[in-house]
Amino acid sequence: MKVRVMPKTDRLPGALYTAQQVRELDRQSIERFAIPGAELMQRAGAAAFAALRERWPEAQRLCVLVGTGNNGGDGFVVARLAQQAGLQVRVLQLGERGHIAGDALIQAQAWQAAGGEWQDFESLPRDCDLLVDAMLGTGLQREVKGAYLRAVEAINAHPAPVFSIDIPSGLDSDRGVMLGAAVHAQLTLSFIGLKRGMFTADAVDCCGEIRFDALEVPAAVYASQILSARRIDWSQQATRVPPRRRSAHKGHFGHVLVIGGDHGFGGAVRLAGEAAARAGAGLVSIATRKRHVAGILAGRPELMVHKVGKRHSGLEPLLQHAGTLLLGPGLGTAAWGRRLFEQAIACGRPLVLDADGLNLLAGQPGLRRDDWVLTPHPGEAARLLQVCVAEIQEDRFAAAAALQARYGGTVVLKGPGSLVAGPDSVPPAVCSGGNPGMASGGMGDVLSGVIAAFLAQGWAPREAAELGVCLHAAAADSAALAGGERGLLAGDLMPELRHLGNPV
């Protein structure tokens, strides 16, 4: 049985590129700095062999699946180095052998000159310790079919672990979606530039642990390309959170007002409010239904909880005193929630819009602001853009950009590899933290509370969103490490938010 692991990304670069950009970096390395393509391929294969020996030192029988392009050329280098190290190596060919050309042909010939043999792929041997995927690389733009599809399915069904070179075969390197089918690797080693699609959508199931090697490409090469996206995590973002001044008081850290919690949904505002407090907001108020007040106060008396009845008269004084609004957790879309939505939007305060706040916004597509943060999951994003969920997931980068263009402000498109798209020229960010345990009720409420807390403490909307997404993901990872992913509850993140939110 293959063991899935969460990607380890804390030592990876933050710069992310499209496949075309990485090809351009490769071209400039060859043409401007006179690094032969065959030499870059040799470096890639050597780095891949070193990585697999480090990860699987006991593996003695390798099966290397090679395509006809440069990815296959890397595979031939791995095969040759493995054979020289005394390992048993089988090489299986995908595609017509006569189509191998250029630098890949040089490496195939070097494998043959070293006494290596290879056969066309028909099936995978059962007696191997490691499968090496060097079939398709980043150039794939259409659905995987034929022998390649059979190979991908055979790899995923095989009991041996899988190592993908550069990117798992079948994965779109720009969007992170499977092109029909894709290899599910335990380790992926990427070269020259990290591909933006490796950190979102289907990629989180396909890449396993991600490592990177720049292949000694000169730093000047990278100046030619504007980043397509940025990888962010809490280890990076924590450096932006300074220790507090010793003379500080609660008024320095903002006042968040959480608005929501219709009948039966008091837990949503409780989680959002407590998360805002744990992430450092100086004061947190909650405007909710009368029946929720006592329960919230009993569980977290630090929160200031206020009833808002049918006439909504109790909301106006709260709006006057709060500096930052969080609108939507448990709000509902009935008359009560709609009226609170209208009042909150009209007051002009900076705000985070989540859950039913987003569903109500979808009914007003002409409404846009520069000072809000929208936090939709794919279903809410689909309603906001009036498309189906599949279209959102087909290209999450494009969906986040479309949301931002239509509604303004900063958009957090939640899900595996949450994206943050802002109104400025800064490239979108993709969070590489988080885990499947976060697929439980209330996690979104906690995230919106954390973002609102950073907004209240003075960070700009995009900065608050990036800080909040990364702290939220790191807290979930820490909680999962302590107790496992299955059964992880939103409330389990509270102590982790406090601990990780004080990095100094």
N, C-alpha and C positions, 0 to 999 in steps of 0.2 A: 504493500500500500504506500502510495506517495504521500508525503507529508507536506502540506501547504504551509508556507511561512509568510509572515508579513514582510514587505520590503524594508530593508535597512537603508535609510536614506540620509542619516545625519551627517555623513561625510561627503555627500555628493555636491557637485556645483549647483548653483542656483539658476544658471543660464539654460534655457530650453530653446530648441530650434525645430524648424520643420525639416523634413527629409531633404527638400531641395536646398535648404541652407547648408545642411551638413555636406551634401555633395559639392556645394560651392567651396566650403572650407577645405574639403579634400582636394579639389581642383587647384585651389590657390597654393596649397602646400606643395603640390607637385610642380606647378608652373612657376610660381614666384620664388620658392625656396629650394627648388631643384631636389626635392625628396622623391625618388622614384616610387611609382605606385606599387611596384613589387616589394619595395622596402617597407612601405606602410602596411602592406598585407602581411609581410613577415612579422612585423611588430605586433599586429593585431592577433595573429595566430599564436605568437609566443606569449602574449598577455593572457589569451584565453586558456592556453595550456597551463600556465602558472596558476590561474584562478581555479581551474578544475582540480588540479593537484592539491591545492590548499583546502578546497571545500570537500573533496572526496579522496583523501589520501590512500584509502584502502582499495579503491577501484583499480582493477587489473585488466578488465575486458571492456573495451570501448567500442561502441558502434557509432560511426560518424556519418550523418546523412548530409550530402552535399547537393547543391543546385548547380546551375551553369554560370551563375554570375559571380560577383566579387565575394558575396557571402560564402559561396561554395569554395572559393579560393582560400578564405580564412580557414575553412574546415580542412582543406588539404594540408595546410601548415600544421594544424593541431594533430592530424593523423600522423604526419611525418615525425613530429617531435615526440609524440607518444610512443611510436614504434622505436625510435632511437633510445627512449628511456626504458625499453624492455617490456612495454605493455602490449597486450594482444589487441589488435586494431582491425575492425572491419569497416570498410567504406562502401556506402550504398549510394548510387547515383540517381538523382531525380532530374528529368529532362534529358534531352539528347546530348550524348557525350560530345558529339561533333560541334555543338553550339558553344562549348567552353572557349573563351577567347581572352586575349589581352593578359593582364596580370594573373587572372585566375588560371589561364592555361599554363603560364610559367610555373605556378605552384603545383598544378596537377602533374606536369612533367617532372618536377622535382620529386614528387611523391612516387611516381613510377620509376624514376632513376634510382631511388633508394630501395627499390625492390617491392614497393607497395602495389597492391592490386585492388581493383574495385569492381563491383557488379552493379547492374541495374537493380533498383529497388523492386522487390516483389512482396516481401514480408520482413518483419523484424525477427532477429534471432532471440530466443528466450534466454540464452546463457550469456547475458552481458550485464555489466555492473553499472554502466552509465550510457545514456543516449546523448549525443551531441547534435544539436539542431543547427545546421548551416545551410539551409535550403533556399530561403527567399529574401531575407534581409529587408531593407527599407524601400526598395524599388517597387514593391507590390502595390498595384492600384485597382485590381479587379478581384473578383471572388475566387477563392481557392477551389480548384476542380481537379478531376482526373486522378492521376497517380499522386499528385501533391496532397489532395484531400485524403486519399487512402493512407498516405504516410502520416499526416497529422493525426488522423483518428487512431492509427496503430500506435503512435508515440504516446498519446494520451491514455491509451488502454494498457500500456506496458507497465510492469511493476517497477522497472528501473527508474531512478531519478533522471531528470532532463536538464541539460545545460544549453541555453540558447545563446548564440553568438550574435551580438549587436542588437537584435530584437527578435522576439518569438515569431516564427514563420506564421503568416496569416494575419498578423496584427497590423492595422493601419497605424503608421508611426506618427501621423499628424492628428488623428482624431481619437485614437485609442480603442477603436471598435474592431471586432473580428470581421474579417472579410469572408464570411461563410463559416469558417472554422479557423482556429489558431492553436498553436502549441501552448500547453500549460507547463511552464518551466519552473524549476525550483531556484534557478539562478540565471540571470541575464547579465552579460557584460557588454556594455555599449561603448562605442569608440568615437573619438574626436569631438562630438557634441551630443549631449543628451537630447533625445527626441521628445517633444512635448506630449505626444500621445501615450507615453509609457507610464503616465501617472494619473490617468483618469479613465472612466468608463470600464470597458472589458479588460483593459491592461492590468488592473489590479489583481485579476485572477490569473493572468497569463505570465507576468514577468517574474514573479517570486521575488527573491532578493535581487536588488539592482546594484551593480557595480559599474564603475566608469574608468576608462583609461584614455587619456588624450593622445597617446602614441607619440609623445614628444613633439607635437605640432607647435611651431613657434607662436608665441602669444600674439604677435602682430597679425596673424591670420584672422583672429577673432574680431579685430577692429572693423573688418569689412562688413559685418553682419549686425543688424539690429535684432535684439532678442525677439523671438516670436512669443515667448511667455517666460514666466519666472517660477521656479520651484521654491515654495516657502515651507518652513516648519518652525516649531517653537524654539529650537536651538538657535535659529537665526533671529526670530522675532523678539526673543527674550532680551536681547541686547538693547532693545529700544525702550525697555521698562526700567527706569532708574529707581533707586531706593528713595523712599519718602524723606522729606525734610523733617528734622526732629521737632520743628515748631508747627507742623501741619495740624489742621483740624478738619472736621467732616465737611465743612463748607468748601474746602479746596477741591473736593473730589466729585462734586456734582450730585444732582438729585434726579433719579430715574423714576418715572411714573409708568407703571405697567397697567395697561388697560385691557380687560378681557374677563374671561371666566364666566360665561353664561351658565345657566343651570346644568349641573353635572360635569362642569369642566373647571372646577376650582383648582384642581391640581396643576393645570397648565400655568396659571398666573403665579401660583406658589413656587413652582420650579423656576420660572423665569425671574421672579423677584429675588429668590435666594441666590440664583446664579449671578445676578447683577451685584448683589452684596458681596458675594465671595470673590468676584473679580475686581472689587475695589471701589464701587460706587459709595460715596459718602452717605447718602440717604436713598432709601428705596420706599416708594409708596405704591399701593395697589388699589385700583378702582375696579370693583367687581360686584357681583350680586350679594345681597344681604346674607343669604344663607351660608356663604363661604367665609365670612369674616371671622367668626369665632374659631373655626377649624384652622385657618391659616395662622392666626395669632397664637393659638395653642402650640402649634408646631414650630413656629419661627417668630417669636415676639419682637425681634428686631425690625421686622417689616411693619410699616404703617399701613393698615388695611382700612379701606373706606367703602361703604356701601353706595351703589348707584342704582336707584330704582327706576320705575317705568318712566318717570318724568325727566330723568337725567340731570336734575338740577344740582346734584352733588358733584358733578364732574368739573364744572367751570372753576371753582376755587382751586381745585387740584391742578388744573392746567396752568393757572397763573403762577403757582409756586414751583413747578417742576421745570428743569432746564432741558431734559431729554425725555422723549416718550418712547415707550415700547408698546406698539398697538397690534393686537391680533391673537395672542395665545388664548384659545378657548372662547374667542369673542362670539362666534356664531354668526350667521348671516340673516337672522330674523330681525324684527324691528328694533329690538334693544341694541343689538350689535351694530346695526346700520346707523343708528343715531349717534352712538359713541364714536363710530368711525368718522362721521361727518364733523362732529365737534372737534375731534383731535386733529384732523387734517386742516381744519379752518384756523386753528390757533397759531399755526406757523412755527411751532417748535421743531428743532431737529428730531428725527425719529427713526426708529427701526420698525419696519413693517414685516409681519410674519403671519403665517397660518391664515386664519379667516380674514385678517386685514388684507392679505394678498388676494383672496378670493373676492372680496368686495372691490378691491382695486381693479380686478379684471373686468368688472362691469362699468368701469370709467376709463377706457383706454386712452382718452385724451389728457388725463391727469399726469403731470410729471413735475419733479422737483430735483434740485441739485443737492439738497442737504439730507436726503434720506438714504437708508440702507435697506434694500429689499432682500429677503432671504428665502427664495422659493426652493422647494424640492422639485423634481422633474414634473410631477403632476400639476403643481401650482404654476410652474413655468409654462407648461402647455396651455393652461387656461389664460394666462397673461398674454401669450402670443397667438392664441386661438389656433393652435395646431395640436397634433396628437403627441403623446408622450414619446413614441418611437422617433419622431422628428427631433425632439430635444436631445435624446440619447444618441442619435446618429452623428451629431456634431455638437458636443457640449460647448466648445469654444465659440462656435458661431451663435449658438443659442444665448449664451451669456452676453455676447456683444449686441445681439438683437434686443434683448431685454433692456440693456443699458441705453441703447439708442432710442427706444420707444418711451421709457419711463424716466430716464435721467438718473442722477445720483450714482450710488454704488450698488452693484448686484452681486450677491453670493448665490451661485447655483450649487445647491447642496447635492451630496451623493458621493460615491467613491471618487476621490480626487476632487474635492470641492473647489470651484473656481471663483475668483474674485475679479470682477471687471469694474473699473472706475471710469470717471468722465474725462480723465486727463490722458496724456500721451504715454503714461507708464504702461508697459505691456501687462496683459492679464496675468494673474497669479494662480497657481494650482497648488493646493496643500497636499503634501505627500504623507501626512500623518493620518491616523484614524484606523479603525478596524471594524469587522462585521458585527461585533457586539453592540455597535451604535445603532443597529437596526431594531430599535425598541422605542416604545412610546415615551414622549417627553424630551427626547434628546434635542429636538429642534427648539423647544422652549428654553432649554438651558443655553443653547448657542445664542439665541436672540438676546437673552439676558446678559451674556458675557459681552457681546458686541455693544449693547446699550451702555454697559458700564464703562467701556473704553471711550465711547463717544462722550459720555458725561464727564469723563476725566480730562477731556480736552484734545483728544486725538481727532484728526480730520476723518470724515466718513470712510474713505478707502483704507486709511491706516487702522482705524478701529475695526473694520471688517477683517483685515488680514490678521491683526493681533487676536481677535476673537476666534476666528476659524482655527488658527494654529493652537491656541491655548486649549480650546475645546477638544481638539483632536488629541493633543498630548495628554490631557487629563483622562480621556477615554482609554488611551493606550496604557497609561500608568495603572488605571483601575483594572484593565483586562489582564495586565501582567500579574497583578496581585491575586486576582480571583478567577480569571478565565473570561472568555468572550461570551459564551452562552450564559444567559441569566444576568448580564450586565444591565443595571438600571440607571436611569438618568440621575437619580439621587446619589448614586455611587460616585459621581464626578465631583461633588461639592468639596470634599476635603482635598482632592487632587487640584482643583482650581486654586484653592488658597495656597497650597504648597508650591505648585509650579508658578503661580503668579507672583511669587517673591523670589526671583532668580538670583538676587545679589545677597 
